[in-house]
Amino acid sequence: MKKLFPIYLTLMLMLASCMKTVENPQVVNQQPAIFPDYIDVTIPVDIAPMDFNAQSDKVEIIDVVVKGSKGGEMHVQGEFADFDIDEWHELTEQNEGGDLTFTVCMLEDGKWTQYQPFAMHVSKYHLDDFGLTYRRIPPGYEVGGNIGIYQRDIHTFDEYAILQESAVPGQCMNCHTANQCRADQFLMHLRGDKGGTVIQNGTDQTWLNTKTDSTKANCGYSYWHPSGNYIASSINSIHQLFFVRAEKRIEVFDTMSDVLVIDTRTNELILDTLLQTKDFETYPVFSPDGKTLYYCSSKYCNIPLEYEKAKYSLCQISFDEKTGTYGDHVDTLLNAQELDKSFTYPRPSYDGKWLMYGVSDFGNFPVNHKEADLWIMNVKTGKHRALTEVNSDDVDSFHNWSSNSHWFVFSSRRGDGMYNKAYIASIDDAGKVTKPFLLPQKNPRKFYNELFDSYNCPDFTKDKVDFDARLAGKQCLDGERIDVKVR
Amino acid sequence: MNIIQRYWKVLLAAMFAVVVWCFWGFKYSSGLVYQEQLQLFLFDSEMFFERLAVPGGIARYVSEFLVQFYNVVQVGAVIIACVYVLLQLATWKLVKKQKVSDAWYLLSYIPVILLWMYMGDINVRLSFVISMLIAMTCMVVYPEKSSSVAKYIYVAIAVPFVYWITGPAVLMFAIYIAIKEILANRNFLISAVAIVLSVACMLASAAFVPYPVARIFYGIGYNYVVDVVAVMQYIVMAAFVIIPIVISVLPEQKEGKTSRFVFAGVLAGVVSLAVIAVPANYLSASYEVLDYDLLVRQQKWNEIIEKAEKKTPDTPLTVSSLNLALAMTGQLNEQRAFQFFQNGWQGAFPVFNKNFESSLMTAEIYYQTGMVNTAQRFDFEAMEAIPDNGKSARIIKRLAETNLINGQYKVSLKYLRILQKTMYYRNWANETIALLGNEKAINEHPVYGYLRKCRLTKDFLFSEQEIDKIMGQLVVQNSKNVVAMQYLLFLPQLEGNQQKYLIYRNFVDETLKKQKNQ
């Protein structure tokens, strides 16, 4: 190893000598215009390098010097700010709880401009999960296109396919739903003539047909009970309509929806009249202790004529894990009629402190509502507020928590207004939320510009998901399913 | 005379190339344009590595590079002619590994004629052809007369290589070696090795690429339609292997009368095959749709009408193209439109059926009527309906335009930047980027400015059952929108609803009167 050091040193010196000297830069009194906007964001230790580009196409070279408040320095120069992964990790580790200060110079028309430094804050909260899972889907209308479930190592730039449409031709796949970020226990729904629900426990795949004579549709939006013995699910008859103008594109709505629980040990559906009313019930989730089932409910209205009247309240009902039974009454946490908003997609933090949800003017599919924002409720006090620190003037939706509940990921249409991208932010014990950062990519402008997909339903995964896509493809096309029964 | 005797094969190949060029360049040029619009070829290392990651990807990459030239159909036709000639040449080279009489020479055209027939299927991709050419080349250079060791080494290296470059065309290569070795040397072992290794490569790759095994054996990029297996593909592949071997074992014909008779007989047979069987595989209905699509894309409205006058269109897509052409030339009225076959509202606005061609054509109709956002939806759907999940440069161009008209410049810029990486759309993208954000320039643009004025200001939900009312709204929005106005009056006529027609007629007359008074 020692013998290799001089070679390494020589190579580094050669590389350094390739860098252009920033000569006589014009110092301007503004911060650099960079993509993504990483100015003042808070990042976890060991996140993938926060590469960035100049926003302007005209910038030929970007020169970046990063200094840590607790030590360490990096200097990169090139078409974009491209940080070495190992050095970057070392720098963030060294500056845990501190700041990284970036001094950026840009070469344009042969002249250097030096901008005012900006900071990234390195959080004291770790994000040790392996990465994210998400569905990549073109933000289209009715034709699914090239859908796939992917996972991304958030400490590097590596992305891996979990299941792609090419493995199950003609089938549409819904999002990967894991049990509290577990990589070994999750489910996916496939739609199409060979559709079904695949549940992975360890490395075993079980394929279910979740439609019965007593339920009007297959299971849809799902969530695991922490024990792994139950899955809460909604059954929805989902439709969509399209607007003639550009501001709004699509309205997705249910003409019916109910909530139920599947017992994964017996493949039985547990129904209850409180959750199967004429009203629309959807988005069920269990509290982290498994004793409460949250869900959203709208008063019945004549859909699609009265689609703007569908406003969903946030409700809860108790659940007994031992007997697999519900409580005898429903509590309304947030009343949609009173607040004149629609509350959807509740996600409790795994430490039991917070409940995050989407808020829009109406409907249950916030991803198509420009006004959709994220809100948060303190479960203990019931106080709730808009997450102004992360919300944008475009769609913010589909949020999920990290396993330690100090980070959350969500998808947002900020940026170009069309393609959802994944953003990550942190929350401290007092509920203070930091400015979110866009999921880092190597050469991010090129990556995101050439991406034809939206990031849909991003979620954290503690470990890398091991899913046999070939087996899934075979089982999907074979069409063998276990029929669930109503208990 | 001596020159002809000496170079008759070259002359024949040249004649063949000219015929193929005329065939594709003039008669079936819309098939070439159709193929081009199903792909997006970027000069980008990522695209190359993405292709490299799957078996057959290199052949696909090469073919996609070539298909972008189909934008100029004559160049596309030259490419196909060259590839056909090379395939025939490779076939003859295989034959000539043995001593064979030239009397049988024309039989070497049979495989490529079969391929020509097969390419009548508009979904057959050039990557299939390129794959076969590569496989044939490897068959030609197979060291038949070398030692066994050399052959084993060649097989061990070439089979995985050919497989990764071409995909299942490797089977042609393996089967050729197997047959040749059995016939010539009774070497069953190398035959088995070649075939087993090919199949093993295919099965092993299935573990790494996200495709079912059946798709790997069919070819990932050989045909746009993957849920139905085209048997003809395997027949063509077999022909390129079997026919050279068959020719090489045919009896030798010495120069003389018999030889000339044989040559004439073969000539008659091959020419008959080409003249009869090739056109029979080019279904006029499919190509008629593509012809109309091409003319709509080029906005050659009068040519569409002339075409319809020669043969009245009768499918929703062709009729709707004709009706659009009539509307664009101010002729979509009872007197003129009903001179042609009409098939109800479907012939005006085809029903959405998640299909590439119909979505694309319907998008064009909405675009021209001023329904920019609906056009954008149909274009987006068309792109996602491309059978191999690819993208389309033509559609990205249109999406850049619709977003530009809608003032959604960031999305438009995204698409334009992508087109900057293409060969044929680059200049247009550069010019259009300059328009972004320049409201004055866009508003004054003859197309974008006009369509901006046509767009509806009041939002509501789109309904295929109420397109007439939407056309009415468009007329209310912009009384100069004569295209929408014609459709408004034409739709009730299509359903034979005279009462509705009279109401709409009255509305249009009032609108025109108001317009005149202004």
Interface residues (C-beta under 8 A of the other chain):
Chain A: P138 G140 Y141 E142 V143 G144 G145 N146 A161 L163 Q164 E165 S166 A167 P169 G170 L241 F242 F243 V244 R245 A246 E247 K248 R249 E251 P304 G415 D416 G417 M418 Y419 N449 E450 F452 A469 R470 G473 K474 L477
Chain B: L42 D44 E46 A206 A207 P210 Y211 P212 R215 V226 D227 F352 K354 S359 M371 V372 N373 T374 Q376 R377 F380 E381 M383 E384 A385 N389 K391 N403 N406 G407 Q408 K410 V411 L413 K414 R417 I418 R455 L456 T457 K458 D459 F460 L461 F462 I470 Q473
